[in-house]
Amino acid sequence: MEKTITDRVVGAARLDVATYEAVERDVNANTQALVVVVLAAIASGIGSLGVDGITSFVTGLIGALVGWIIYSGLAYLIGTRLLATAETRATYGEVLRTLGFAQAPRLLLVLAWIPILGLILAFVVGIWVLVATIIAIRQSMELTTGRAIGTAVIAWIIYIIVNALILGALSF
């Protein structure tokens, strides 16, 4: 079974269900998930440095960490309360870990600075992370694919609204 962070990152990026199951069960993988989120945010920041500058890089890193924690909490609450089935079993830690590893494809965004390729890559990685997120939610909460999609979408909508409210409040 995969144990190294590299094996898990590759497995998560390959959308390997067994990798998400292993991460879900491994209570010691929280640090690994955090490393994936940080590295993905750094890669994304490097990929956008030429466009957005260093301020965007720093706020992007902080936003990625806070966003991961908040989105994981929202997904956990929605998946285990609103869309739960009799089979649904999850802890916040399980959801946090699997959603951290779902960010693995974002490591490729380090190449997003390349003209044309960067736009295509950003689009592909966005879809890839969405699929990985759905798999992570499905596996960590024992949901059906449909309920995992619903959980991902509802959590995303609430996350966007909360973000808008916070940014709006900070701009005053």
C-alpha positions in Angstrom: 0.0 0.0 0.0 1.2 3.5 -0.8 2.9 5.2 2.2 5.2 7.9 0.9 3.8 11.3 0.1 5.1 11.0 -3.4 3.2 7.8 -4.0 0.1 9.3 -2.5 0.3 12.5 -4.6 0.7 10.5 -7.8 -2.2 8.2 -6.8 -4.4 11.1 -5.9 -3.6 12.8 -9.2 -4.3 9.6 -11.0 -7.7 9.6 -9.3 -6.9 6.2 -7.7 -9.7 5.3 -5.3 -7.4 3.1 -3.2 -5.1 6.1 -2.6 -8.0 8.2 -1.3 -9.1 5.3 0.9 -5.6 4.9 2.3 -5.4 8.6 3.1 -8.8 8.6 4.7 -7.8 5.8 7.1 -4.3 7.2 7.9 -4.8 9.6 10.8 -1.1 10.5 10.5 -1.6 11.8 6.9 -2.8 15.3 8.0 0.7 16.7 7.7 1.1 15.1 4.3 -2.2 16.7 3.2 -1.1 20.1 4.5 2.1 19.7 2.5 0.2 18.9 -0.7 -2.0 22.0 -0.2 1.0 24.3 0.5 3.0 22.9 -2.5 0.0 23.2 -4.8 -0.5 26.8 -3.7 3.2 27.6 -4.2 3.1 26.0 -7.6 0.0 28.0 -8.5 1.6 31.2 -7.2 4.8 30.6 -9.2 2.7 30.0 -12.3 1.0 33.3 -11.8 3.9 35.5 -10.6 4.4 37.1 -13.9 0.8 38.1 -14.1 -0.2 38.9 -10.5 3.0 39.7 -8.6 4.3 38.7 -5.2 1.3 40.1 -3.2 -1.0 37.8 -5.1 1.4 34.9 -4.4 1.3 35.5 -0.6 -2.4 36.1 -0.4 -2.9 33.0 -2.6 -0.9 30.8 -0.3 -2.9 32.0 2.8 -6.1 31.7 0.8 -5.4 28.2 -0.2 -4.8 27.1 3.4 -7.8 28.9 4.8 -9.9 27.8 1.9 -8.9 24.2 2.3 -9.9 24.2 6.0 -13.2 26.1 5.4 -14.3 24.1 2.3 -13.5 20.8 4.0 -15.7 21.8 6.9 -18.5 22.8 4.7 -18.2 19.6 2.7 -18.1 17.6 5.9 -21.2 19.2 7.3 -23.2 19.0 4.1 -22.1 15.4 3.3 -22.7 14.1 6.8 -25.8 16.0 7.7 -27.7 17.3 4.6 -26.9 14.6 2.0 -26.0 11.7 4.3 -27.2 8.1 3.8 -27.4 5.3 6.3 -23.9 4.3 5.1 -22.3 7.7 5.6 -19.5 7.6 8.0 -16.8 10.3 8.3 -14.8 12.5 10.5 -13.7 16.0 9.7 -10.1 14.8 9.6 -10.9 12.2 7.0 -12.5 14.8 4.8 -9.7 17.3 5.4 -7.0 14.7 4.4 -8.7 13.5 1.3 -9.5 17.0 0.1 -6.0 18.0 0.7 -4.7 15.3 -1.6 -7.4 16.2 -4.2 -5.3 19.4 -4.7 -2.4 17.3 -6.2 -3.1 18.2 -9.8 -2.6 21.9 -8.9 1.1 21.1 -8.7 1.2 21.4 -12.5 0.1 25.0 -12.3 3.8 25.8 -11.8 3.8 25.9 -15.6 0.8 28.3 -15.9 3.1 31.2 -16.8 3.7 29.8 -20.2 1.6 31.7 -22.8 -1.4 29.8 -24.2 -0.3 26.6 -22.5 -1.0 28.3 -19.1 -4.6 29.0 -19.9 -5.2 25.5 -21.2 -3.4 24.0 -18.3 -5.4 26.0 -15.8 -8.7 24.9 -17.4 -7.6 21.2 -17.4 -6.3 21.3 -13.9 -9.5 23.0 -12.7 -11.6 20.2 -14.1 -9.1 17.6 -12.8 -9.3 19.0 -9.2 -13.1 19.1 -9.4 -13.1 15.4 -10.3 -10.6 14.6 -7.6 -12.6 16.6 -5.1 -15.7 14.6 -5.9 -13.8 11.3 -5.5 -12.3 12.5 -2.2 -15.7 13.5 -0.9 -17.3 10.2 -2.1 -14.6 8.0 -0.5 -14.2 9.9 2.7 -17.9 10.0 3.5 -19.1 6.8 1.9 -21.5 8.7 -0.4 -22.8 7.8 -3.8 -21.2 9.7 -6.7 -24.4 11.8 -7.1 -24.4 12.8 -3.4 -20.7 13.5 -3.6 -21.3 15.8 -6.6 -24.2 17.5 -4.7 -21.9 17.9 -1.6 -19.1 19.4 -3.7 -21.4 21.9 -5.5 -23.4 23.0 -2.4 -20.2 23.4 -0.4 -18.6 25.4 -3.2 -21.6 27.8 -3.5 -21.7 28.4 0.2 -17.9 28.9 0.2 -18.1 31.5 -2.6 -20.9 33.4 -0.7 -18.9 33.3 2.5 -15.8 34.5 0.6 -17.7 37.3 -1.0 -19.1 38.4 2.4 -15.7 38.4 4.0 -14.0 40.2 1.2 -16.9 42.7 1.1 -16.5 43.3 4.8 -12.8 43.7 4.6 -13.1 46.3 1.8 -14.9 48.8 4.0 
